[in-house]
Each structure stands twice: as structure tokens, then as C-alpha cells.
Amino acid sequence: MPRGHYTLHDPYDRTPLGEEHFHCAPGPSGWRYVAQTRTPTGDHAGSVDLTLDGLGRPLRLELHAASWRVRGGALDGVTWVRTDPTGEHADEGNAPAHAFTGTSPAFLVATARLLRLAPGAPAVRVRLLALTPPVLAPRTVDQSWALVSRETHAAEDADPTPLTVDAYRVTALDTGEQHTVHLAGDVVLSAPGIELEDLESPPSTFP
């Protein structure tokens, strides 16, 4: 069960956005990721609880940020309920999207798991529902993903298991902006705005 923390920053000017302390693991339903987020000063900022089914679809999602809350899952696309900080109002929504996305590294792992791309295969287009702090307002985004390389690194003495690293090229289809995401199993090694600072155990591998 990988456990550790990421630091998050603005990918353009590197303004610190906080930390995400997480643990995740494959399970009977597919994969689950649980995390607590903190501000740059160390205050509690929110939480992430994402469960995927065996095909990589979002079975259950619960996000908290600045007292806003979203609960959602895959149903006729994706369906969600967003609750305001007072708890008095809740808005339900549905979109013809494949999955959710946001600032959490969990969503990069989830999208890669959903697409299951082969190295060198053509890029695949995917529509995602983005939920980003501070108010978790939903908006749909279209991206293309391509698995451009897969490298296996020799094992270290402390852990005899070789580490396989996948490099994905992700393109925002509305702007054409491209970036690279490096994943090892269910851990993000590097991505714009994300740095893995600490990992207490090796990444899990998916079957």
C-alpha cells in the first residue's frame, strides 16, 4: 500500500498550493485512493476519496475543499451532487464524460487506468469533468492521452522489484497545450504542478 505525500504548486509560476498526504491500493472493487490536503501553512484544506472499479471507472468520489463537497460516480456518463459550505443547498449534475479530474494526482492515475494505453499506440481522446478548488465548480474538459514510452529500471537493494515507469503525453484539446506525466503503478512520479516528496513503500502494480 503506497503511502506518502505530494507537494502541489502552480505549474506556471510555481506558487506553492499545499501538500497532499495519501495512501492508495488495489482492492476487490478495483483501486482506492484516500488523501488529506493541506495549505502551504499546514492548515487542513480538504480531502480526496476516490474508488475505481475493475475497469478504471469512478465507482465513488468524494471531494472536500473550503467547506464545499462533491459526491459523484459513473452513471450515464458521470453524475455528481455538489453541496455549498452552509449545507443548505445541493446541486445535482450529469455530464457525458468518461471520468473526473482535478488537482489531485489521483486523477492522473485514474485516467491512465481507465484508458489502458499501449506504448506507441495512437493518442486517445477522453472527456473529463474537472472539479478544482476552491469551490469545486464542475466543467468539462477534453484531452488526448498517448503512452509515449515505458521503461523498466533496475531494482535497488532495498526493494528487489524492478520499477516500470510510463510516460504519457497529455494534450489539452481546447488550447493545444501539451505536458508529460510520469507514472509508476499507482504513484505519480512527476507531472506539471505535482512533485512526489515522500513514498514509504513501492507503488502498487495493476493486474
ROKEDO-451452 format. One record per atom (N, C-alpha, C): x, y, z; residue in one letter. Coordinates in steps of 0.2 Angstrom, whole numbers, padded with zeros to 4 digits, always signed. Layout:
# ROKEDO-451452
XYZA ...
This chain:
# ROKEDO-451452
+0004-0006+0000M +0000+0000+0000M +0004+0006+0000M +0005+0010-0006P +0009+0016-0006P +0006+0021-0001P +0011+0024+0002R +0009+0030+0007R +0014+0035+0006R +0012+0041+0006G +0017+0047+0006G +0014+0053+0005G +0018+0058+0002H +0014+0065+0001H +0017+0068-0005H +0013+0072-0008Y +0015+0076-0014Y +0015+0083-0012Y +0019+0087-0015T +0018+0095-0015T +0015+0097-0021T +0011+0102-0020L +0007+0105-0026L +0009+0112-0027L +0010+0114-0033H +0011+0121-0035H +0008+0123-0041H +0008+0129-0042D +0006+0132-0049D +0011+0130-0054D +0008+0127-0060P +0013+0124-0065P +0016+0130-0069P +0014+0136-0068Y +0017+0141-0072Y +0022+0146-0068Y +0020+0148-0062D +0024+0152-0058D +0027+0149-0052D +0025+0142-0051R +0027+0138-0045R +0025+0141-0039R +0020+0145-0038T +0017+0147-0032T +0015+0141-0028T +0017+0140-0022P +0015+0134-0018P +0008+0134-0017P +0005+0128-0018L -0003+0127-0017L -0004+0123-0011L +0001+0119-0008G +0000+0115-0002G +0003+0108-0003G +0000+0103+0001E +0003+0096+0001E -0003+0092+0001E -0002+0086-0002E -0007+0080-0002E -0004+0074+0001E -0007+0072+0007H -0004+0066+0010H -0009+0060+0009H -0006+0055+0006F -0011+0050+0003F -0009+0043+0005F -0013+0038+0004H -0012+0031+0004H -0017+0028-0001H -0015+0023-0005C -0019+0020-0010C -0017+0013-0011C -0021+0009-0014A -0020+0002-0015A -0025-0001-0020A -0024-0006-0024P -0029-0010-0027P -0033-0014-0022P -0039-0015-0024G -0043-0019-0019G -0048-0023-0023G -0053-0026-0019P -0058-0030-0023P -0062-0027-0028P -0064-0020-0027S -0068-0016-0032S -0063-0014-0037S -0057-0013-0036G -0053-0010-0042G -0047-0006-0039G -0048+0000-0036W -0042+0004-0033W -0045+0009-0029W -0042+0011-0024R -0045+0016-0019R -0039+0021-0017R -0040+0027-0017Y -0035+0032-0016Y -0039+0037-0010Y -0035+0038-0005V -0038+0042+0001V -0032+0047+0002V -0034+0054+0003A -0029+0059+0004A -0032+0064+0008A -0028+0068+0012Q -0029+0074+0016Q -0025+0079+0013Q -0028+0085+0011T -0024+0091+0008T -0023+0096+0014T -0017+0100+0013R -0015+0105+0017R -0013+0111+0014R -0014+0117+0017T -0012+0123+0014T -0004+0124+0014T -0001+0129+0011P +0006+0130+0012P +0008+0131+0019P +0003+0133+0023T +0005+0135+0030T +0003+0129+0035T +0001+0123+0032G +0000+0117+0036G -0007+0116+0038G -0012+0121+0037D -0019+0120+0039D -0022+0115+0034D -0027+0112+0037H -0031+0107+0034H -0035+0111+0028H -0035+0108+0022A -0038+0111+0016A -0044+0107+0013A -0044+0101+0014G -0049+0096+0011G -0047+0089+0011G -0050+0085+0007S -0049+0078+0007S -0051+0075+0000S -0048+0069-0002V -0050+0066-0008V -0051+0059-0006V -0057+0056-0009D -0058+0049-0008D -0061+0046-0014D -0057+0042-0018L -0059+0040-0025L -0058+0033-0025L -0063+0029-0027T -0063+0022-0029T -0065+0021-0036T -0061+0017-0039L -0062+0015-0046L -0064+0007-0046L -0068+0006-0051D -0070-0001-0052D -0065-0005-0056D -0066-0011-0057G -0061-0015-0061G -0059-0013-0068G -0063-0009-0071L -0062-0006-0077L -0059+0001-0077L -0058+0004-0071G -0055+0010-0070G -0060+0016-0070G -0066+0014-0070R -0072+0019-0070R -0073+0022-0063R -0075+0028-0062P -0075+0031-0055P -0082+0028-0051P -0081+0023-0047L -0086+0020-0044L -0089+0024-0038L -0084+0028-0035R -0087+0033-0030R -0081+0038-0029R -0083+0044-0029L -0079+0050-0027L -0082+0055-0022L -0078+0057-0017E -0080+0062-0013E -0074+0067-0012E -0075+0073-0013L -0070+0078-0013L -0073+0083-0008L -0068+0086-0004H -0070+0092+0001H -0064+0097-0001H -0066+0103-0001A -0062+0109-0002A -0065+0115+0000A -0062+0119+0005A -0065+0125+0008A -0072+0125+0009A -0074+0119+0013S -0081+0118+0015S -0086+0116+0010S -0084+0116+0003W -0088+0113-0002W -0087+0106-0002W -0092+0102-0005R -0092+0095-0005R -0095+0092-0012R -0091+0088-0015V -0094+0085-0021V -0094+0077-0020V -0100+0074-0021R -0100+0066-0021R -0102+0065-0028R -0099+0059-0031G -0101+0058-0038G -0099+0051-0040G -0100+0049-0046G -0098+0042-0048G -0100+0041-0056G -0099+0036-0059A -0100+0035-0066A -0108+0032-0066A -0112+0036-0069L -0119+0034-0070L -0122+0039-0076L -0123+0035-0082D -0125+0039-0088D -0120+0044-0089D -0114+0042-0090G -0108+0047-0090G -0105+0048-0083G -0105+0054-0080V -0104+0055-0073V -0109+0059-0070V -0111+0057-0064T -0116+0061-0060T -0113+0063-0054T -0115+0069-0051W -0112+0072-0045W -0117+0076-0041W -0116+0077-0035V -0120+0081-0031V -0115+0086-0027V -0116+0092-0028R -0111+0097-0025R -0115+0101-0020R -0112+0102-0014T -0115+0105-0008T -0111+0111-0006T -0115+0116-0005D -0112+0123-0003D -0109+0122+0005D -0105+0127+0007P -0102+0127+0013P -0107+0127+0019P -0113+0130+0018T -0118+0130+0023T -0122+0124+0024T -0121+0120+0019G -0125+0113+0019G -0132+0114+0017G -0135+0120+0015E -0142+0121+0014E -0144+0120+0007E -0139+0120+0002H -0141+0119-0005H -0136+0114-0008H -0139+0110-0012A -0136+0105-0016A -0138+0105-0023A -0133+0105-0027D -0135+0105-0034D -0133+0098-0037D -0137+0095-0041E -0135+0089-0044E -0134+0090-0052E -0129+0086-0054G -0127+0087-0061G -0125+0081-0065G -0125+0081-0071N -0124+0075-0075N -0120+0077-0081N -0115+0074-0084A -0112+0076-0090A -0110+0070-0094A -0109+0070-0100P -0107+0064-0104P -0100+0064-0105P -0097+0063-0099A -0090+0062-0098A -0088+0055-0096A -0081+0053-0097H -0079+0047-0095H -0077+0046-0088H -0075+0052-0085A -0072+0051-0078A -0071+0058-0075A -0069+0059-0069F -0067+0065-0066F -0060+0067-0066F -0059+0073-0066T -0052+0076-0065T -0051+0082-0060T -0045+0084-0058G -0044+0089-0054G -0037+0090-0052G -0036+0093-0047T -0029+0095-0045T -0025+0089-0042T -0029+0084-0039S -0026+0078-0035S -0022+0074-0040S -0016+0071-0038P -0013+0066-0043P -0017+0060-0044P -0022+0059-0039A -0026+0053-0040A -0029+0053-0047A -0031+0058-0050F -0035+0058-0056F -0031+0057-0062F -0024+0058-0061L -0020+0056-0067L -0019+0048-0067L -0018+0045-0061V -0018+0038-0061V -0025+0035-0063V -0030+0038-0061A -0037+0035-0063A -0038+0036-0071A -0036+0041-0074T -0037+0042-0081T -0032+0037-0085T -0026+0036-0083A -0022+0031-0086A -0025+0024-0085A -0027+0023-0079R -0030+0016-0078R -0036+0015-0082R -0040+0020-0083L -0046+0020-0087L -0045+0018-0095L -0039+0022-0097L -0038+0021-0104L -0034+0015-0106L -0029+0013-0102R -0025+0007-0103R -0022+0007-0109R -0018+0012-0111L -0015+0013-0117L -0009+0008-0118L -0007+0007-0124A -0001+0003-0125A +0004+0008-0128A +0011+0006-0126P +0016+0011-0129P +0016+0011-0136P +0016+0017-0139G +0017+0018-0146G +0010+0018-0150G +0005+0017-0146A -0002+0017-0149A -0004+0024-0150A -0009+0025-0155P -0012+0032-0156P -0015+0035-0150P -0014+0041-0150A -0017+0045-0144A -0025+0044-0144A -0027+0044-0138V -0035+0043-0137V -0038+0049-0134V -0043+0051-0136R -0047+0057-0134R -0051+0055-0128R -0052+0059-0123V -0056+0057-0117V -0059+0064-0114V -0065+0064-0113R -0069+0069-0110R -0069+0068-0102R -0067+0073-0098L -0067+0073-0091L -0071+0078-0088L -0073+0077-0082L -0077+0083-0078L -0072+0085-0073L -0070+0091-0074A -0065+0094-0069A -0068+0097-0063A -0065+0096-0057L -0068+0099-0051L -0061+0101-0047L -0061+0108-0047T -0055+0111-0044T -0056+0116-0038T -0052+0116-0034P -0053+0121-0028P -0052+0128-0031P -0055+0133-0027P -0058+0132-0020P -0065+0130-0020P -0069+0130-0025V -0076+0129-0024V -0079+0123-0028V -0074+0119-0031L -0076+0113-0034L -0081+0114-0040L -0081+0119-0043A -0086+0120-0048A -0085+0116-0054A -0090+0112-0057P -0089+0107-0062P -0088+0111-0069P -0084+0108-0073R -0083+0110-0080R -0080+0104-0084R -0082+0103-0090T -0080+0098-0094T -0074+0100-0098T -0069+0095-0099V -0063+0097-0102V -0061+0091-0107V -0058+0092-0113D -0057+0087-0117D -0049+0086-0118D -0047+0080-0117Q -0039+0079-0118Q -0038+0073-0122Q -0032+0073-0125S -0029+0067-0128S -0023+0064-0124S -0023+0058-0123W -0018+0054-0120W -0014+0049-0124W -0008+0049-0124A -0004+0044-0128A +0002+0042-0123A +0003+0035-0123L +0008+0032-0119L +0014+0032-0124L +0019+0037-0123V +0025+0038-0127V +0031+0033-0126V +0031+0031-0119S +0037+0027-0118S +0035+0023-0111S +0039+0017-0111R +0038+0013-0105R +0045+0010-0103R +0048+0012-0098E +0055+0010-0096E +0055+0006-0089E +0059+0001-0089T +0059-0003-0083T +0066-0002-0080T +0066+0000-0074H +0073+0002-0070H +0075-0003-0066H +0081-0004-0065A +0084-0010-0061A +0082-0009-0054A +0081-0015-0051A +0079-0014-0043A +0085-0012-0039A +0083-0008-0034E +0088-0006-0029E +0088-0011-0023E +0094-0011-0019D +0095-0016-0014D +0089-0017-0009D +0086-0011-0008A +0081-0011-0003A +0075-0014-0005A +0074-0014-0012D +0067-0017-0015D +0069-0021-0021D +0069-0027-0021P +0071-0031-0027P +0066-0031-0033P +0061-0027-0032T +0056-0027-0038T +0058-0021-0043T +0059-0023-0049P +0060-0018-0054P +0054-0013-0055P +0056-0007-0056L +0051-0001-0057L +0050+0001-0064L +0044+0000-0066T +0042+0002-0073T +0038+0008-0073T +0041+0013-0077V +0039+0020-0077V +0036+0021-0084V +0030+0024-0084D +0026+0025-0090D +0026+0033-0091D +0028+0035-0097A +0027+0042-0099A +0022+0044-0103A +0017+0048-0101Y +0011+0050-0105Y +0012+0057-0108Y +0010+0058-0114R +0009+0064-0117R +0002+0066-0116R +0000+0072-0113V -0007+0074-0112V -0008+0080-0115V -0013+0081-0120T -0014+0087-0123T -0021+0090-0122T -0021+0096-0120A -0027+0099-0119A -0030+0101-0126A -0036+0099-0128L -0038+0099-0135L -0041+0106-0136L -0043+0110-0131D -0045+0117-0132D -0040+0122-0133D -0034+0121-0130T -0028+0125-0131T -0022+0122-0135T -0022+0116-0136G -0016+0113-0139G -0010+0112-0134G -0011+0114-0128E -0005+0114-0123E -0004+0107-0122E +0003+0105-0121Q +0005+0098-0120Q +0009+0098-0114Q +0009+0092-0110H +0013+0091-0105H +0014+0083-0104H +0019+0082-0100T +0021+0075-0099T +0020+0073-0092T +0017+0067-0091V +0015+0064-0084V +0019+0057-0084V +0023+0056-0078H +0027+0050-0077H +0023+0046-0071H +0021+0040-0073L +0018+0036-0068L +0022+0030-0067L +0022+0027-0061A +0024+0021-0059A +0019+0017-0055A +0016+0013-0058G +0010+0009-0055G +0005+0014-0053G +0003+0015-0047D -0002+0020-0044D +0001+0026-0041D +0007+0027-0043V +0010+0033-0040V +0012+0038-0046V +0011+0045-0045V +0013+0050-0050V +0021+0052-0048V +0025+0050-0052L +0032+0052-0051L +0033+0059-0052L +0030+0062-0058S +0031+0069-0059S +0026+0071-0064S +0023+0077-0064A +0018+0080-0068A +0018+0087-0067A +0016+0091-0071P +0015+0099-0070P +0012+0100-0064P +0015+0104-0059G +0012+0106-0053G +0012+0101-0048G +0015+0095-0049I +0015+0090-0044I +0022+0087-0043I +0024+0086-0037E +0031+0083-0035E +0030+0078-0030E +0032+0072-0031L +0032+0067-0026L +0038+0068-0021L +0036+0070-0015E +0041+0072-0010E +0043+0066-0005E +0038+0061-0004D +0040+0056+0001D +0036+0050-0001D +0039+0044-0001L +0035+0037-0003L +0038+0032+0002L +0033+0030+0006E +0035+0025+0011E +0036+0018+0009E +0032+0016+0004S +0033+0009+0001S +0032+0010-0007S +0034+0004-0010P +0034+0005-0018P +0027+0005-0020P +0026+0008-0027P +0020+0008-0030P +0017+0001-0031P +0010+0001-0031S +0007-0005-0032S +0006-0006-0040S +0006-0012-0042T +0005-0013-0049T -0002-0016-0050T -0005-0014-0056F -0011-0016-0058F -0011-0023-0062F -0016-0027-0061P -0016-0033-0064P -0017-0032-0072P 
